[in-house]
Structures are given as structure tokens and as C-alpha cells.
Amino acid sequence: MDKITMEKENLEKTALTVRALSMDAIQKANSGHPGLPLGAAELGAVLYGEILKHDPSDPKWVDRDRFVLSAGHGSMFLYSLLYLSGYKDVTMEDIKTFRQIGSRSAGHPEYGMAGGIETTTGPLGQGFATGVGMAIAEAMLAARFNTPEDTVVDHYTYVLCGDGCLQEGVSSEASSLAGHLGLGKLIVFYDSNKITIDGSTELSFTEDVATRYRAYGWQVLNGSMYDFDEIVRLVVEAKAETAKPSLIVLKSIIGKGAPHKQNTADAHGAPLGADEVTAAKAALGIVGDFFVAPESTAYFKVKQVEWKKNHEDWQKKFESWSKKNPEKRSEWDLFYSDAYTPVDMPHYAVGDKVATRAAGNKALGAIAAVNLNLVGGSADLKGPNAVGFTSRPFSKSDRMGRYLHFGVREFAMAAVSNGITLHGGLRAFCSTFMVFADYLRPALRLSALMKQPVIYVLTHDSIYVGEDGPTHQPVETIASLRLIPGVTVLRPGDAEETAMAWEMAMENRNGPTVLALSRQNITVFPKDDPDWKNTIRTGAYIVKKAENPDTVIIAAGSEVNLALSAAAIAEKNGKKVHVVSILCRELFERQPDSIKTAIIPFGVRIVAAEAGVKCGWEGLADAVFSIERFGESGPADKVAEHLGFTAESLAKLV
């Protein structure tokens, strides 16, 4: 007898339990989205019971399949299945306190709150794109570590998305990239119920999704959300297509089982209501609150033994592979550690004129040559961003490549980088012009929320972009990035600082780092602090020391040179000026007062200088030399002169 046929009753009871727990948890919280967990319960049962390679007793098993609930509003779908399949972090108490403070069953899945939650989702489409990153990581690691005799990296990335995910642009960007790269181990289930919050998708979404995905280079399969055998068959068919990712379109009914609200927008984003929950339970044969079918509990107890055995078999294979390939095993351990291997950084002489993007490229090259798990690329700006390094491009035909040509897809690029980093084993960076941080910001925000150490190399960081004009001259962008909690923004003042900034970015394992780098050449300046390479880790250090200064200029990036020039002018007029470079304002502000006053003397007038809006500098300075308008098109020095952003003007303010 077919295995699914044998387990059909257990799978049906599991789907029933998912519906019961989801209805009750959402109703008790008086908040949530019942439509997806009720509508996709059968997929959840067969996915967690028969399809996923996982071991709930070890949620971090490196060769587990990844599952991403891109439609994160349907979070009770995930929490119910984690609870039923044996993930210890999600308890019945968590389910009963759904969406309450302290519960691991948060409103949307949050990475780190419970084993089995692979990424934070909720902003639609980002989970999809993150899944693409996970599939890229699997392909990269498989190419590096598998041998003809032993396959130690061999898992799939599954994503569940809905109509909303497929309307968001980020999923289109990521889908296009995934098709181009031929990510055959990416399988996406499309919960096609044709309902969104406003009503039927006929209101705004009538495209032929299947045709679109075939054009992207995907395999498209079709089936029913409610046929266990068909779902398993479709997954087998998806796995058989190794050269293309697969979209499995499953026709479904939103809120299935709620007799008066199923197949309507009322089931989407609000509790069903007490009367409808009662009616649904009566129709489904559910007795009591927070019902768990004993058949489902017994089924998963058996499965847990099976999953653990599969994991143990993999572990034996892994140990055998390790003995046969000791060099690969050493590299594996290094890849999966949090360690950064320090390198001998490029050296510069005072007076050298180097754009910090160019200095960043030299630092990246040195780091990537030793830290082989560093991968990444740019949004079609490899040359302008200066992020090329010695590696072949990652492609459909070459999985050993470490450079990623993301194409003009900033948002997907950042979300994919999150997925690569979340997967484990690899460290990701991505790059574009600073002003286009606005295109990727939602993914950067999730990097920070998940504390993922993605490195964002954002070049062309000010009005000194010049001739490209105000559309490409960021004046407010750096300030806005500093506002995101958990983002470390490093804006180095010269080539030497840039090398240190890259090193600090690689050492930072607690969240994303933004490297804000210049297009224009910047002079390497002398540094009065002999221990500046250590002091800079506080976020700031003394560049030019003055005894008993009457003014301190604090500056970031290219404006450190401007500050030094202004200080020289002011000193000719009898001023004593102390100049401080602030690599990271937020890092400096977190230092104890003893460190801050050692760098910026207490009681002295402070003038801050940065080629952007003054937002955030007011708390540190008595006066701010800033730019409170958009730029102009013209040569960089002419733009600065036109805006009055000159050393002479800064000296007058001093």
C-alpha cells in the first residue's frame, strides 16, 4: 500500500488539528489571520509529516530542508506544525498566548524566537526572496564540499507564498534571478485562493502567474491543496527537474472549514468570531478548545524516531566524509564558525589620494582571499561600487563561483543576502549606490531585526557624486540608515580608515554593517593618535590634537579632510581647533563618558560637519555644518561651492 495512503487518516487528523489550534489561538488573541492556516492545513500536514527532511530534536541540523512561510501573516500555520511535529520551543502555552508579549508565537514568525523558524517574515515577498538566498547557499556549499563518493550537502528550500507575495516587486526580482541561476532545489508552493484583504484578486491581480513564471525560467506545476497524494507527486516531479526552480500552484479555499466565511475576504485578516468558530467546529467535528487529535500526536511520535534516525545516518556519513577529506572538514569547521580570519590589510602613505570605494576594494580583495566563505556582489555596479574580487561568478554552470551578479535588483539582492547568511556556512555582502539604499531598505531592516551580519557596501555617498545630479546625490540617506536600530553605519574618512572599517564589519556578528564609501579621491591624512587603529573601534578618534582647544570639529567620511582644511584656516585667525573623525556615530555615543571626554574634551564648543542633513548630529554638537537641500548637477567641487559647502565656510562657522 502507498505510504501516503497508509498515513491518510493521520494526515487528515493533523490538518484538522492545525485548523483547530489556529482558529482558537487567533480567536483568543482577538487578532490574526485565520485564512491561510485553515486554507492550507493539508499542505502543512503532508509537508511536515512526509516531505521535509528535518529533525525537531536538532532544529539547527545543517543538512535539514528549509521551510519559509513567506506569507507570514498566516503564522499559526507554522506554530501549529512546529508544536505538533515536536519542536520543543513552541509549547501549547505559546499557542494559547499567541500574539502576546513573551510568547514565542508572535504575530508574524520571528527568527530566533523558536527553532524551526528559519527567517522573520511578514513583509510580503521578502520570505520568497530570502528562500532564493537559502537555495543559492545550498548550491554553493554543495559544490565546495560534496565529493563523488559522499554527498553531505543535499537539501531543499521550500517556500509557501500567497497572492500578496507574488504582487510584491521583491518576489518578481528574486524569481527572475532564481530562474536565471537555475536553482533546481528551490520549490515554492503558491497558495492560490484568489482572495486578498480587500476582496477578490479580480480587483487588482488578474495576470497569468504560471505564464510569468515559465518566462522566468521556472517549472510550473498545478494541483489541489487538498490532495495529499497529488502534493507528494508534484514535489517528486519538482525534485526531478534539477535545472529549474519549481512553482507548485495549489488551488485552495481561504478559511476552509469556516462555513460562512470561507472563500471570502472576511477569513483573511481578522478572527472568525465566536459564532463562526463554533459553527466551524461543529462542521469539522472538533470538540473543545485547542483540540489536538490523538492520532496526530501518535503519528508525529513515530515520525520523530524516523527523523532522528535519518539525522544519525547523515551524521555517520558526515564523519566518514570527514575522515576521507580532512582538509575539507577543516574548511567546513571554519565556514560554520563565527570566526573572522584577520588579514594583512593594504598600506597607504600620508598624502595618497584614494577614493574610499577603491580602498574598500583592496580591503575586500585581501579579506576574500583568506576568508573563503565570504560571498556577494552588487546590483549591476561591480565596477562603480568597486566590489570585484578574485573569484569566478556564481552561475547556473559554475556553482563554485563566489561573486554574485544580482542584476538591477537592489531589494531582492539584500533579501537574498539575508537568506545566504541565515542558511549558515557563508557570509554575504551586497552593494549599490548609497542613494539606492531606499530600494533595499526593507530587507536591511530585516537584517537588523534578525541580527544578521550582512555587509552593505554603499558607495557614492554624498553630493561629491557630482555630475549625476540630485537623483544620485544622497543628502538624507545616511541619516536615515543611522535611524534603523541595530545597523552599524561606518563612514570612513580615508583609505586607512576604510581598511579598519572593513575589518570591523567582518568582526561584527550582531547585525548588519553599512560601509558608506566615496566616489571621489580623498587624501590620506596624518593621525595624531598613535593608537588610532584601536581607538577607532570606539567609533571615533583624534585626528588633529590641539592643546586647550576652543573648538572641536567632529566630522565623518570625506568631511574629515574638509575639517582639517577648515581648522588650518581658523588657526591662522587665532583659533585652537581639535579635529575628531567619527567613523560610527552610534558606536561612539554608546561609549562611557570617560572615553567620550578623552576624545572630545568636555566644555568645548563642538561643530559637526557632514555633507548631508544635520539630523542626529544635534545631540553631539553645538553647531552643525550640513546640507539641508537636494544637490545639483555638475562637477563635484563646483556643486560643493554652489551649495556653500567649503572649508572656508566651515572655518567661518568655527
Sequence and secondary structure as in RCSB ss.txt:
>XXXX:A:sequence
MDKITMEKENLEKTALTVRALSMDAIQKANSGHPGLPLGAAELGAVLYGEILKHDPSDPKWVDRDRFVLSAGHGS
MFLYSLLYLSGYKDVTMEDIKTFRQIGSRSAGHPEYGMAGGIETTTGPLGQGFATGVGMAIAEAMLAARFNTPED
TVVDHYTYVLCGDGCLQEGVSSEASSLAGHLGLGKLIVFYDSNKITIDGSTELSFTEDVATRYRAYGWQVLNGSM
YDFDEIVRLVVEAKAETAKPSLIVLKSIIGKGAPHKQNTADAHGAPLGADEVTAAKAALGIVGDFFVAPESTAYF
KVKQVEWKKNHEDWQKKFESWSKKNPEKRSEWDLFYSDAYTPVDMPHYAVGDKVATRAAGNKALGAIAAVNLNLV
GGSADLKGPNAVGFTSRPFSKSDRMGRYLHFGVREFAMAAVSNGITLHGGLRAFCSTFMVFADYLRPALRLSALM
KQPVIYVLTHDSIYVGEDGPTHQPVETIASLRLIPGVTVLRPGDAEETAMAWEMAMENRNGPTVLALSRQNITVF
PKDDPDWKNTIRTGAYIVKKAENPDTVIIAAGSEVNLALSAAAIAEKNGKKVHVVSILCRELFERQPDSIKTAII
PFGVRIVAAEAGVKCGWEGLADAVFSIERFGESGPADKVAEHLGFTAESLAKLV
>XXXX:A:secstr
  HHHHTHHHHHHHHHHHHHHHHHHHHHHT S  HHHHHTHHHHHHIIIII    TT TT TTS EEEESSGGGH
HHHHHHHHHHT TTS HHHHHTTTSTT SS SS  TTSSTT  S   STTHHHHHHHHHHHHHHHHHHHH  SS 
      EEEEEEHHHHHSHHHHHHHHHHHHHT TTEEEEEEE  EETTEEGGGT  S HHHHHHHHT EEEEEET
T HHHHHHHHHHHHH  SS EEEEEE  TTTT TTTTTSGGGTSS   HHHHHHHHHHHT  SSS   HHHHHHH
HHHHHHHHHHHHHHHHHHHHHHHH HHHHHHHHHHTS            TT EEEHHHHHHHHHHHHHHH TTEE
EEESS HHHHT   SS B  SS TT  EEE  S HHHHHHHHHHHHHHSS EEEEEEEGGGHHHHHHHHHHHHHT
T   EEEEE  SGGG TT TTT  SSHHHHHHTSTT EEE  SSHHHHHHHHHHHHH  SS EEEE  SSEEE  
  S TTHHHHGGGTEEEEE  SS SEEEEE TTHHHHHHHHHHHHHHTT  EEEEEES HHHHHTS HHHHHHHS
 TTSEEEEE SS  TTTTTT SEEE   S   SS HHHHHHHTT SHHHHHHH 
